Amino acid sequence: MPTAVGPHPSAQQQAAELRAAGTHTTLITPDADVRRAMGRNLTANARRPAAARAGHRQGAALAASVARTWPAEHTIGG
């Protein structure tokens, strides 16, 4: 996972600070398949469809584990 650009803390640092404050966090970052689909040039429009499909596959694979940690009052219709 790339580090934040500029003076911003990375997502990992932010998640660690939230956990230290007692907040349950789930940090999802692009897996190897998604990173491969995205490529190095994140502005390459030609890669967007494949990157979106790969991201959707990863999201679908992780949905159940995230749902177990997400309180019902924060879900749509919950």
PyMOL Python script that loads the backbone (N, CA, C, O; Angstrom):
from pymol import cmd

cmd.read_pdbstr("""\
ATOM      1  N   MET A   1       0.854  -1.174   0.000  1.00  0.00           N
ATOM      2  CA  MET A   1       0.000   0.000   0.000  1.00  0.00           C
ATOM      3  C   MET A   1       0.894   1.229   0.000  1.00  0.00           C
ATOM      4  O   MET A   1       1.781   1.348   0.845  1.00  0.00           O
ATOM      5  N   PRO A   2       0.673   2.137  -0.931  1.00  0.00           N
ATOM      6  CA  PRO A   2       1.512   3.329  -0.967  1.00  0.00           C
ATOM      7  C   PRO A   2       1.283   4.210   0.254  1.00  0.00           C
ATOM      8  O   PRO A   2       0.217   4.179   0.869  1.00  0.00           O
ATOM      9  N   THR A   3       2.278   4.977   0.588  1.00  0.00           N
ATOM     10  CA  THR A   3       2.131   5.915   1.699  1.00  0.00           C
ATOM     11  C   THR A   3       1.392   7.147   1.211  1.00  0.00           C
ATOM     12  O   THR A   3       1.302   7.396   0.009  1.00  0.00           O
ATOM     13  N   ALA A   4       0.872   7.901   2.138  1.00  0.00           N
ATOM     14  CA  ALA A   4       0.136   9.115   1.784  1.00  0.00           C
ATOM     15  C   ALA A   4       1.084  10.140   1.179  1.00  0.00           C
ATOM     16  O   ALA A   4       2.268  10.192   1.512  1.00  0.00           O
ATOM     17  N   VAL A   5       0.541  10.947   0.290  1.00  0.00           N
ATOM     18  CA  VAL A   5       1.326  12.002  -0.343  1.00  0.00           C
ATOM     19  C   VAL A   5       1.225  13.247   0.533  1.00  0.00           C
ATOM     20  O   VAL A   5       0.140  13.607   0.988  1.00  0.00           O
ATOM     21  N   GLY A   6       2.329  13.883   0.761  1.00  0.00           N
ATOM     22  CA  GLY A   6       2.312  15.118   1.547  1.00  0.00           C
ATOM     23  C   GLY A   6       2.307  14.844   3.038  1.00  0.00           C
ATOM     24  O   GLY A   6       2.793  13.809   3.493  1.00  0.00           O
ATOM     25  N   PRO A   7       1.754  15.779   3.793  1.00  0.00           N
ATOM     26  CA  PRO A   7       1.836  15.696   5.254  1.00  0.00           C
ATOM     27  C   PRO A   7       0.782  14.778   5.884  1.00  0.00           C
ATOM     28  O   PRO A   7       0.633  14.764   7.106  1.00  0.00           O
ATOM     29  N   HIS A   8       0.057  14.019   5.075  1.00  0.00           N
ATOM     30  CA  HIS A   8      -1.025  13.196   5.586  1.00  0.00           C
ATOM     31  C   HIS A   8      -0.502  11.862   6.111  1.00  0.00           C
ATOM     32  O   HIS A   8       0.404  11.275   5.519  1.00  0.00           O
ATOM     33  N   PRO A   9      -1.066  11.379   7.222  1.00  0.00           N
ATOM     34  CA  PRO A   9      -0.662  10.056   7.705  1.00  0.00           C
ATOM     35  C   PRO A   9      -1.207   8.976   6.762  1.00  0.00           C
ATOM     36  O   PRO A   9      -2.228   9.175   6.103  1.00  0.00           O
ATOM     37  N   SER A  10      -0.525   7.850   6.705  1.00  0.00           N
ATOM     38  CA  SER A  10      -0.974   6.758   5.848  1.00  0.00           C
ATOM     39  C   SER A  10      -2.250   6.141   6.427  1.00  0.00           C
ATOM     40  O   SER A  10      -2.596   6.375   7.585  1.00  0.00           O
ATOM     41  N   ALA A  11      -2.926   5.366   5.621  1.00  0.00           N
ATOM     42  CA  ALA A  11      -4.129   4.675   6.084  1.00  0.00           C
ATOM     43  C   ALA A  11      -3.789   3.744   7.242  1.00  0.00           C
ATOM     44  O   ALA A  11      -4.565   3.618   8.189  1.00  0.00           O
ATOM     45  N   GLN A  12      -2.632   3.093   7.167  1.00  0.00           N
ATOM     46  CA  GLN A  12      -2.209   2.205   8.248  1.00  0.00           C
ATOM     47  C   GLN A  12      -2.016   2.982   9.544  1.00  0.00           C
ATOM     48  O   GLN A  12      -2.415   2.520  10.613  1.00  0.00           O
ATOM     49  N   GLN A  13      -1.406   4.160   9.455  1.00  0.00           N
ATOM     50  CA  GLN A  13      -1.198   4.995  10.647  1.00  0.00           C
ATOM     51  C   GLN A  13      -2.532   5.459  11.223  1.00  0.00           C
ATOM     52  O   GLN A  13      -2.726   5.451  12.439  1.00  0.00           O
ATOM     53  N   GLN A  14      -3.442   5.861  10.354  1.00  0.00           N
ATOM     54  CA  GLN A  14      -4.751   6.313  10.818  1.00  0.00           C
ATOM     55  C   GLN A  14      -5.510   5.172  11.496  1.00  0.00           C
ATOM     56  O   GLN A  14      -6.129   5.372  12.541  1.00  0.00           O
ATOM     57  N   ALA A  15      -5.464   3.985  10.907  1.00  0.00           N
ATOM     58  CA  ALA A  15      -6.142   2.835  11.504  1.00  0.00           C
ATOM     59  C   ALA A  15      -5.522   2.492  12.860  1.00  0.00           C
ATOM     60  O   ALA A  15      -6.239   2.166  13.806  1.00  0.00           O
ATOM     61  N   ALA A  16      -4.201   2.563  12.955  1.00  0.00           N
ATOM     62  CA  ALA A  16      -3.529   2.275  14.227  1.00  0.00           C
ATOM     63  C   ALA A  16      -3.942   3.279  15.300  1.00  0.00           C
ATOM     64  O   ALA A  16      -4.153   2.905  16.453  1.00  0.00           O
ATOM     65  N   GLU A  17      -4.058   4.547  14.926  1.00  0.00           N
ATOM     66  CA  GLU A  17      -4.489   5.568  15.890  1.00  0.00           C
ATOM     67  C   GLU A  17      -5.927   5.324  16.339  1.00  0.00           C
ATOM     68  O   GLU A  17      -6.246   5.487  17.516  1.00  0.00           O
ATOM     69  N   LEU A  18      -6.784   4.940  15.415  1.00  0.00           N
ATOM     70  CA  LEU A  18      -8.170   4.641  15.776  1.00  0.00           C
ATOM     71  C   LEU A  18      -8.245   3.435  16.706  1.00  0.00           C
ATOM     72  O   LEU A  18      -8.996   3.441  17.681  1.00  0.00           O
ATOM     73  N   ARG A  19      -7.457   2.394  16.397  1.00  0.00           N
ATOM     74  CA  ARG A  19      -7.436   1.205  17.274  1.00  0.00           C
ATOM     75  C   ARG A  19      -6.918   1.562  18.655  1.00  0.00           C
ATOM     76  O   ARG A  19      -7.449   1.087  19.659  1.00  0.00           O
ATOM     77  N   ALA A  20      -5.895   2.385  18.716  1.00  0.00           N
ATOM     78  CA  ALA A  20      -5.341   2.797  20.006  1.00  0.00           C
ATOM     79  C   ALA A  20      -6.361   3.561  20.834  1.00  0.00           C
ATOM     80  O   ALA A  20      -6.312   3.546  22.064  1.00  0.00           O
ATOM     81  N   ALA A  21      -7.289   4.232  20.150  1.00  0.00           N
ATOM     82  CA  ALA A  21      -8.342   4.977  20.840  1.00  0.00           C
ATOM     83  C   ALA A  21      -9.539   4.094  21.173  1.00  0.00           C
ATOM     84  O   ALA A  21     -10.534   4.571  21.719  1.00  0.00           O
ATOM     85  N   GLY A  22      -9.443   2.799  20.844  1.00  0.00           N
ATOM     86  CA  GLY A  22     -10.511   1.871  21.193  1.00  0.00           C
ATOM     87  C   GLY A  22     -11.528   1.613  20.108  1.00  0.00           C
ATOM     88  O   GLY A  22     -12.541   0.958  20.356  1.00  0.00           O
ATOM     89  N   THR A  23     -11.284   2.111  18.916  1.00  0.00           N
ATOM     90  CA  THR A  23     -12.214   1.918  17.810  1.00  0.00           C
ATOM     91  C   THR A  23     -11.842   0.667  17.036  1.00  0.00           C
ATOM     92  O   THR A  23     -10.672   0.442  16.724  1.00  0.00           O
ATOM     93  N   HIS A  24     -12.851  -0.151  16.726  1.00  0.00           N
ATOM     94  CA  HIS A  24     -12.595  -1.320  15.883  1.00  0.00           C
ATOM     95  C   HIS A  24     -12.432  -0.824  14.453  1.00  0.00           C
ATOM     96  O   HIS A  24     -13.260  -0.055  13.965  1.00  0.00           O
ATOM     97  N   THR A  25     -11.392  -1.250  13.792  1.00  0.00           N
ATOM     98  CA  THR A  25     -11.152  -0.824  12.413  1.00  0.00           C
ATOM     99  C   THR A  25     -10.965  -2.031  11.511  1.00  0.00           C
ATOM    100  O   THR A  25     -10.466  -3.074  11.932  1.00  0.00           O
ATOM    101  N   THR A  26     -11.368  -1.870  10.286  1.00  0.00           N
ATOM    102  CA  THR A  26     -11.090  -2.841   9.236  1.00  0.00           C
ATOM    103  C   THR A  26     -10.506  -2.051   8.077  1.00  0.00           C
ATOM    104  O   THR A  26     -11.196  -1.241   7.459  1.00  0.00           O
ATOM    105  N   LEU A  27      -9.261  -2.284   7.790  1.00  0.00           N
ATOM    106  CA  LEU A  27      -8.582  -1.575   6.712  1.00  0.00           C
ATOM    107  C   LEU A  27      -8.485  -2.509   5.511  1.00  0.00           C
ATOM    108  O   LEU A  27      -7.853  -3.563   5.577  1.00  0.00           O
ATOM    109  N   ILE A  28      -9.106  -2.115   4.439  1.00  0.00           N
ATOM    110  CA  ILE A  28      -9.072  -2.911   3.212  1.00  0.00           C
ATOM    111  C   ILE A  28      -8.211  -2.179   2.196  1.00  0.00           C
ATOM    112  O   ILE A  28      -8.447  -1.013   1.879  1.00  0.00           O
ATOM    113  N   THR A  29      -7.228  -2.871   1.703  1.00  0.00           N
ATOM    114  CA  THR A  29      -6.336  -2.307   0.690  1.00  0.00           C
ATOM    115  C   THR A  29      -6.369  -3.211  -0.541  1.00  0.00           C
ATOM    116  O   THR A  29      -6.721  -4.386  -0.430  1.00  0.00           O
ATOM    117  N   PRO A  30      -6.014  -2.693  -1.694  1.00  0.00           N
ATOM    118  CA  PRO A  30      -6.025  -3.520  -2.903  1.00  0.00           C
ATOM    119  C   PRO A  30      -5.109  -4.733  -2.753  1.00  0.00           C
ATOM    120  O   PRO A  30      -3.958  -4.606  -2.335  1.00  0.00           O
ATOM    121  N   ASP A  31      -5.634  -5.914  -3.101  1.00  0.00           N
ATOM    122  CA  ASP A  31      -4.799  -7.107  -3.060  1.00  0.00           C
ATOM    123  C   ASP A  31      -3.947  -7.177  -4.329  1.00  0.00           C
ATOM    124  O   ASP A  31      -4.008  -6.278  -5.169  1.00  0.00           O
ATOM    125  N   ALA A  32      -3.164  -8.229  -4.467  1.00  0.00           N
ATOM    126  CA  ALA A  32      -2.233  -8.345  -5.591  1.00  0.00           C
ATOM    127  C   ALA A  32      -2.956  -8.327  -6.934  1.00  0.00           C
ATOM    128  O   ALA A  32      -2.486  -7.690  -7.877  1.00  0.00           O
ATOM    129  N   ASP A  33      -4.092  -9.016  -7.035  1.00  0.00           N
ATOM    130  CA  ASP A  33      -4.830  -9.029  -8.295  1.00  0.00           C
ATOM    131  C   ASP A  33      -5.340  -7.635  -8.657  1.00  0.00           C
ATOM    132  O   ASP A  33      -5.278  -7.226  -9.816  1.00  0.00           O
ATOM    133  N   VAL A  34      -5.839  -6.916  -7.668  1.00  0.00           N
ATOM    134  CA  VAL A  34      -6.347  -5.564  -7.917  1.00  0.00           C
ATOM    135  C   VAL A  34      -5.199  -4.641  -8.313  1.00  0.00           C
ATOM    136  O   VAL A  34      -5.320  -3.870  -9.265  1.00  0.00           O
ATOM    137  N   ARG A  35      -4.079  -4.716  -7.582  1.00  0.00           N
ATOM    138  CA  ARG A  35      -2.931  -3.866  -7.920  1.00  0.00           C
ATOM    139  C   ARG A  35      -2.435  -4.161  -9.329  1.00  0.00           C
ATOM    140  O   ARG A  35      -2.073  -3.246 -10.068  1.00  0.00           O
ATOM    141  N   ARG A  36      -2.419  -5.437  -9.702  1.00  0.00           N
ATOM    142  CA  ARG A  36      -1.981  -5.811 -11.044  1.00  0.00           C
ATOM    143  C   ARG A  36      -2.939  -5.222 -12.085  1.00  0.00           C
ATOM    144  O   ARG A  36      -2.504  -4.703 -13.113  1.00  0.00           O
ATOM    145  N   ALA A  37      -4.235  -5.305 -11.814  1.00  0.00           N
ATOM    146  CA  ALA A  37      -5.229  -4.762 -12.754  1.00  0.00           C
ATOM    147  C   ALA A  37      -5.127  -3.244 -12.842  1.00  0.00           C
ATOM    148  O   ALA A  37      -5.315  -2.671 -13.915  1.00  0.00           O
ATOM    149  N   MET A  38      -4.830  -2.589 -11.720  1.00  0.00           N
ATOM    150  CA  MET A  38      -4.713  -1.132 -11.708  1.00  0.00           C
ATOM    151  C   MET A  38      -3.486  -0.664 -12.478  1.00  0.00           C
ATOM    152  O   MET A  38      -3.534   0.346 -13.180  1.00  0.00           O
ATOM    153  N   GLY A  39      -2.399  -1.395 -12.348  1.00  0.00           N
ATOM    154  CA  GLY A  39      -1.151  -1.001 -12.989  1.00  0.00           C
ATOM    155  C   GLY A  39      -0.485   0.151 -12.247  1.00  0.00           C
ATOM    156  O   GLY A  39      -0.978   0.608 -11.217  1.00  0.00           O
ATOM    157  N   ARG A  40       0.613   0.602 -12.771  1.00  0.00           N
ATOM    158  CA  ARG A  40       1.372   1.683 -12.129  1.00  0.00           C
ATOM    159  C   ARG A  40       0.784   3.062 -12.397  1.00  0.00           C
ATOM    160  O   ARG A  40       0.886   3.956 -11.556  1.00  0.00           O
ATOM    161  N   ASN A  41       0.179   3.236 -13.548  1.00  0.00           N
ATOM    162  CA  ASN A  41      -0.382   4.537 -13.918  1.00  0.00           C
ATOM    163  C   ASN A  41      -1.859   4.543 -13.524  1.00  0.00           C
ATOM    164  O   ASN A  41      -2.703   4.029 -14.258  1.00  0.00           O
ATOM    165  N   LEU A  42      -2.163   5.120 -12.375  1.00  0.00           N
ATOM    166  CA  LEU A  42      -3.529   5.108 -11.866  1.00  0.00           C
ATOM    167  C   LEU A  42      -4.473   5.994 -12.658  1.00  0.00           C
ATOM    168  O   LEU A  42      -5.677   5.999 -12.399  1.00  0.00           O
ATOM    169  N   THR A  43      -3.953   6.737 -13.613  1.00  0.00           N
ATOM    170  CA  THR A  43      -4.813   7.582 -14.448  1.00  0.00           C
ATOM    171  C   THR A  43      -5.073   6.955 -15.816  1.00  0.00           C
ATOM    172  O   THR A  43      -5.694   7.587 -16.670  1.00  0.00           O
ATOM    173  N   ALA A  44      -4.612   5.732 -16.037  1.00  0.00           N
ATOM    174  CA  ALA A  44      -4.785   5.070 -17.334  1.00  0.00           C
ATOM    175  C   ALA A  44      -6.229   4.588 -17.473  1.00  0.00           C
ATOM    176  O   ALA A  44      -6.619   3.580 -16.883  1.00  0.00           O
ATOM    177  N   ASN A  45      -7.008   5.317 -18.257  1.00  0.00           N
ATOM    178  CA  ASN A  45      -8.420   4.979 -18.441  1.00  0.00           C
ATOM    179  C   ASN A  45      -8.631   3.575 -18.991  1.00  0.00           C
ATOM    180  O   ASN A  45      -9.631   2.934 -18.669  1.00  0.00           O
ATOM    181  N   ALA A  46      -7.720   3.092 -19.806  1.00  0.00           N
ATOM    182  CA  ALA A  46      -7.878   1.773 -20.412  1.00  0.00           C
ATOM    183  C   ALA A  46      -7.887   0.661 -19.365  1.00  0.00           C
ATOM    184  O   ALA A  46      -8.434  -0.413 -19.617  1.00  0.00           O
ATOM    185  N   ARG A  47      -7.295   0.897 -18.202  1.00  0.00           N
ATOM    186  CA  ARG A  47      -7.218  -0.127 -17.155  1.00  0.00           C
ATOM    187  C   ARG A  47      -8.414  -0.090 -16.214  1.00  0.00           C
ATOM    188  O   ARG A  47      -8.594  -1.004 -15.410  1.00  0.00           O
ATOM    189  N   ARG A  48      -9.229   0.946 -16.302  1.00  0.00           N
ATOM    190  CA  ARG A  48     -10.330   1.110 -15.349  1.00  0.00           C
ATOM    191  C   ARG A  48     -11.313  -0.051 -15.316  1.00  0.00           C
ATOM    192  O   ARG A  48     -11.666  -0.491 -14.222  1.00  0.00           O
ATOM    193  N   PRO A  49     -11.775  -0.573 -16.444  1.00  0.00           N
ATOM    194  CA  PRO A  49     -12.745  -1.680 -16.374  1.00  0.00           C
ATOM    195  C   PRO A  49     -12.189  -2.915 -15.659  1.00  0.00           C
ATOM    196  O   PRO A  49     -12.864  -3.506 -14.817  1.00  0.00           O
ATOM    197  N   ALA A  50     -10.964  -3.298 -15.997  1.00  0.00           N
ATOM    198  CA  ALA A  50     -10.363  -4.473 -15.356  1.00  0.00           C
ATOM    199  C   ALA A  50     -10.105  -4.211 -13.875  1.00  0.00           C
ATOM    200  O   ALA A  50     -10.294  -5.100 -13.044  1.00  0.00           O
ATOM    201  N   ALA A  51      -9.676  -2.997 -13.543  1.00  0.00           N
ATOM    202  CA  ALA A  51      -9.437  -2.657 -12.138  1.00  0.00           C
ATOM    203  C   ALA A  51     -10.742  -2.664 -11.354  1.00  0.00           C
ATOM    204  O   ALA A  51     -10.780  -3.120 -10.211  1.00  0.00           O
ATOM    205  N   ALA A  52     -11.808  -2.162 -11.964  1.00  0.00           N
ATOM    206  CA  ALA A  52     -13.110  -2.163 -11.291  1.00  0.00           C
ATOM    207  C   ALA A  52     -13.597  -3.589 -11.057  1.00  0.00           C
ATOM    208  O   ALA A  52     -14.110  -3.897  -9.982  1.00  0.00           O
ATOM    209  N   ARG A  53     -13.443  -4.453 -12.043  1.00  0.00           N
ATOM    210  CA  ARG A  53     -13.862  -5.854 -11.873  1.00  0.00           C
ATOM    211  C   ARG A  53     -13.049  -6.533 -10.781  1.00  0.00           C
ATOM    212  O   ARG A  53     -13.601  -7.264  -9.958  1.00  0.00           O
ATOM    213  N   ALA A  54     -11.744  -6.298 -10.767  1.00  0.00           N
ATOM    214  CA  ALA A  54     -10.888  -6.913  -9.745  1.00  0.00           C
ATOM    215  C   ALA A  54     -11.245  -6.383  -8.359  1.00  0.00           C
ATOM    216  O   ALA A  54     -11.304  -7.149  -7.397  1.00  0.00           O
ATOM    217  N   GLY A  55     -11.481  -5.090  -8.254  1.00  0.00           N
ATOM    218  CA  GLY A  55     -11.873  -4.509  -6.971  1.00  0.00           C
ATOM    219  C   GLY A  55     -13.212  -5.040  -6.499  1.00  0.00           C
ATOM    220  O   GLY A  55     -13.403  -5.283  -5.307  1.00  0.00           O
ATOM    221  N   HIS A  56     -14.136  -5.221  -7.424  1.00  0.00           N
ATOM    222  CA  HIS A  56     -15.448  -5.777  -7.072  1.00  0.00           C
ATOM    223  C   HIS A  56     -15.293  -7.208  -6.563  1.00  0.00           C
ATOM    224  O   HIS A  56     -15.919  -7.590  -5.574  1.00  0.00           O
ATOM    225  N   ARG A  57     -14.456  -8.000  -7.241  1.00  0.00           N
ATOM    226  CA  ARG A  57     -14.216  -9.386  -6.788  1.00  0.00           C
ATOM    227  C   ARG A  57     -13.638  -9.390  -5.374  1.00  0.00           C
ATOM    228  O   ARG A  57     -14.073 -10.171  -4.527  1.00  0.00           O
ATOM    229  N   GLN A  58     -12.659  -8.520  -5.117  1.00  0.00           N
ATOM    230  CA  GLN A  58     -12.065  -8.464  -3.789  1.00  0.00           C
ATOM    231  C   GLN A  58     -13.105  -8.027  -2.769  1.00  0.00           C
ATOM    232  O   GLN A  58     -13.197  -8.616  -1.692  1.00  0.00           O
ATOM    233  N   GLY A  59     -13.883  -7.012  -3.088  1.00  0.00           N
ATOM    234  CA  GLY A  59     -14.920  -6.537  -2.175  1.00  0.00           C
ATOM    235  C   GLY A  59     -15.941  -7.614  -1.854  1.00  0.00           C
ATOM    236  O   GLY A  59     -16.340  -7.780  -0.702  1.00  0.00           O
ATOM    237  N   ALA A  60     -16.362  -8.346  -2.880  1.00  0.00           N
ATOM    238  CA  ALA A  60     -17.331  -9.424  -2.660  1.00  0.00           C
ATOM    239  C   ALA A  60     -16.741 -10.512  -1.771  1.00  0.00           C
ATOM    240  O   ALA A  60     -17.433 -11.075  -0.924  1.00  0.00           O
ATOM    241  N   ALA A  61     -15.455 -10.804  -1.970  1.00  0.00           N
ATOM    242  CA  ALA A  61     -14.800 -11.833  -1.158  1.00  0.00           C
ATOM    243  C   ALA A  61     -14.668 -11.404   0.302  1.00  0.00           C
ATOM    244  O   ALA A  61     -14.683 -12.248   1.199  1.00  0.00           O
ATOM    245  N   LEU A  62     -14.539 -10.105   0.546  1.00  0.00           N
ATOM    246  CA  LEU A  62     -14.347  -9.605   1.908  1.00  0.00           C
ATOM    247  C   LEU A  62     -15.646  -9.163   2.581  1.00  0.00           C
ATOM    248  O   LEU A  62     -15.650  -8.877   3.778  1.00  0.00           O
ATOM    249  N   ALA A  63     -16.730  -9.103   1.839  1.00  0.00           N
ATOM    250  CA  ALA A  63     -17.980  -8.545   2.359  1.00  0.00           C
ATOM    251  C   ALA A  63     -18.456  -9.233   3.630  1.00  0.00           C
ATOM    252  O   ALA A  63     -18.852  -8.553   4.578  1.00  0.00           O
ATOM    253  N   ALA A  64     -18.430 -10.545   3.677  1.00  0.00           N
ATOM    254  CA  ALA A  64     -18.932 -11.258   4.855  1.00  0.00           C
ATOM    255  C   ALA A  64     -18.101 -10.944   6.090  1.00  0.00           C
ATOM    256  O   ALA A  64     -18.654 -10.759   7.174  1.00  0.00           O
ATOM    257  N   SER A  65     -16.782 -10.880   5.943  1.00  0.00           N
ATOM    258  CA  SER A  65     -15.940 -10.593   7.109  1.00  0.00           C
ATOM    259  C   SER A  65     -16.142  -9.163   7.596  1.00  0.00           C
ATOM    260  O   SER A  65     -16.101  -8.907   8.800  1.00  0.00           O
ATOM    261  N   VAL A  66     -16.357  -8.235   6.677  1.00  0.00           N
ATOM    262  CA  VAL A  66     -16.611  -6.849   7.072  1.00  0.00           C
ATOM    263  C   VAL A  66     -17.988  -6.736   7.707  1.00  0.00           C
ATOM    264  O   VAL A  66     -18.156  -6.016   8.691  1.00  0.00           O
ATOM    265  N   ALA A  67     -18.963  -7.431   7.165  1.00  0.00           N
ATOM    266  CA  ALA A  67     -20.326  -7.385   7.707  1.00  0.00           C
ATOM    267  C   ALA A  67     -20.368  -7.864   9.157  1.00  0.00           C
ATOM    268  O   ALA A  67     -21.164  -7.362   9.950  1.00  0.00           O
ATOM    269  N   ARG A  68     -19.524  -8.823   9.508  1.00  0.00           N
ATOM    270  CA  ARG A  68     -19.505  -9.323  10.890  1.00  0.00           C
ATOM    271  C   ARG A  68     -19.019  -8.263  11.868  1.00  0.00           C
ATOM    272  O   ARG A  68     -19.333  -8.327  13.057  1.00  0.00           O
ATOM    273  N   THR A  69     -18.262  -7.295  11.384  1.00  0.00           N
ATOM    274  CA  THR A  69     -17.719  -6.275  12.284  1.00  0.00           C
ATOM    275  C   THR A  69     -18.465  -4.955  12.190  1.00  0.00           C
ATOM    276  O   THR A  69     -18.167  -4.033  12.950  1.00  0.00           O
ATOM    277  N   TRP A  70     -19.427  -4.835  11.280  1.00  0.00           N
ATOM    278  CA  TRP A  70     -20.136  -3.578  11.055  1.00  0.00           C
ATOM    279  C   TRP A  70     -21.446  -3.608  11.831  1.00  0.00           C
ATOM    280  O   TRP A  70     -22.283  -4.475  11.580  1.00  0.00           O
ATOM    281  N   PRO A  71     -21.644  -2.687  12.763  1.00  0.00           N
ATOM    282  CA  PRO A  71     -22.887  -2.671  13.535  1.00  0.00           C
ATOM    283  C   PRO A  71     -24.108  -2.488  12.640  1.00  0.00           C
ATOM    284  O   PRO A  71     -24.064  -1.741  11.663  1.00  0.00           O
ATOM    285  N   ALA A  72     -25.192  -3.170  12.980  1.00  0.00           N
ATOM    286  CA  ALA A  72     -26.414  -3.137  12.157  1.00  0.00           C
ATOM    287  C   ALA A  72     -26.949  -1.728  11.975  1.00  0.00           C
ATOM    288  O   ALA A  72     -27.510  -1.422  10.923  1.00  0.00           O
ATOM    289  N   GLU A  73     -26.793  -0.849  12.978  1.00  0.00           N
ATOM    290  CA  GLU A  73     -27.344   0.506  12.854  1.00  0.00           C
ATOM    291  C   GLU A  73     -26.622   1.332  11.792  1.00  0.00           C
ATOM    292  O   GLU A  73     -27.088   2.414  11.436  1.00  0.00           O
ATOM    293  N   HIS A  74     -25.485   0.838  11.278  1.00  0.00           N
ATOM    294  CA  HIS A  74     -24.756   1.561  10.252  1.00  0.00           C
ATOM    295  C   HIS A  74     -24.998   0.990   8.865  1.00  0.00           C
ATOM    296  O   HIS A  74     -24.357   1.427   7.910  1.00  0.00           O
ATOM    297  N   THR A  75     -25.895   0.037   8.725  1.00  0.00           N
ATOM    298  CA  THR A  75     -26.178  -0.521   7.423  1.00  0.00           C
ATOM    299  C   THR A  75     -27.398   0.151   6.811  1.00  0.00           C
ATOM    300  O   THR A  75     -28.231   0.717   7.518  1.00  0.00           O
ATOM    301  N   ILE A  76     -27.489   0.082   5.520  1.00  0.00           N
ATOM    302  CA  ILE A  76     -28.653   0.656   4.833  1.00  0.00           C
ATOM    303  C   ILE A  76     -29.881  -0.148   5.237  1.00  0.00           C
ATOM    304  O   ILE A  76     -29.911  -1.370   5.092  1.00  0.00           O
ATOM    305  N   GLY A  77     -30.868   0.533   5.731  1.00  0.00           N
ATOM    306  CA  GLY A  77     -32.091  -0.131   6.162  1.00  0.00           C
ATOM    307  C   GLY A  77     -31.989  -0.730   7.557  1.00  0.00           C
ATOM    308  O   GLY A  77     -32.940  -1.354   8.028  1.00  0.00           O
ATOM    309  N   GLY A  78     -30.824  -0.547   8.244  1.00  0.00           N
ATOM    310  CA  GLY A  78     -30.614  -1.149   9.563  1.00  0.00           C
ATOM    311  C   GLY A  78     -30.900  -0.222  10.698  1.00  0.00           C
ATOM    312  O   GLY A  78     -30.761  -0.607  11.859  1.00  0.00           O
TER     313      GLY A  78
END
""", "prot")
cmd.dss("prot")
cmd.show_as("cartoon", "prot")
cmd.util.cbc("prot")
cmd.orient("prot")
